[in-house]
Amino acid sequence: MKKEILLKFGNKIKDLRSKREWSQELLAEKTGFHRTYIGMIERAERNLSLTNVEVFAKTFDMTISELLKF
């Protein structure tokens, strides 16, 4: 069973990306992560590290705490 926090984080990333009309490919380019990794996060298949959470926060011009508000 997927952990609720991974589902919430994945949905947040997908929502932020969609609101900016960014493809997974564009988000991958902006973060430096592979497109498949972005998809896995959005589907709650990856438990990412805190350093990668920081990369997403910076990419979306947010603080880590803002990004983690669900």
N, C-alpha and C positions, 0 to 999 in steps of 0.2 A: 504494500500500500504506500502511495506517495505521501510524503509529509506535507502537512498543510502549509507550512512556511514556504516550501518550494513552489507549491501551486500559487500562492499569493505573490511571491516574487516574480515568477514567470509571467503571470497575468499583468503585473505592473510593468514589466519590461515591454511586453507586447502592446499594452495600452499606450505607453509613452511613445513607442516606435510608430504605432498607427496614427496617433494624433499629429505626429510630425510628417506623416505620409512617407516614412522611410521604409524601404524594403529590408529584409534580413541581410541582404548583401551589403546595403549601404551602412547599416549598423555595424556589421562585421568590419567594414573598411574603417569606420570611425573609431572602433574600439581596438582594432588589431586582432580580434578573435576570428576564428573560422566561422563561416556561415552555418555550418552544421552544429557548432557549439551554441550559437545563438538559438537555433531551433530547439535544441535539447533543453536549454534553460527555459524557454517559453513553454515547453511541454512538461516541465518539472522532472526531467530525466537526469539532471546534473545538480549536484550539491557543490556550488562554486565557493571559492575561497573569498575571504574578506578583501584581499587585494583586488580580486576581480570585481567585487561589489563596488569598490572605490572607482575602478575604471568606468563602470556604468554610470555612477553618480556624476563623475566629471564630464562624461560624454553628454549627459542630459542636463548639464549645468545645475546640478543639485548637490546638496550635502548628502552624506551617507544616511543620516537620520531622516531627511526628507524622502529619500528613495525607499527607505524601509517603513514608511508610514503606509499602512494598508487601509 
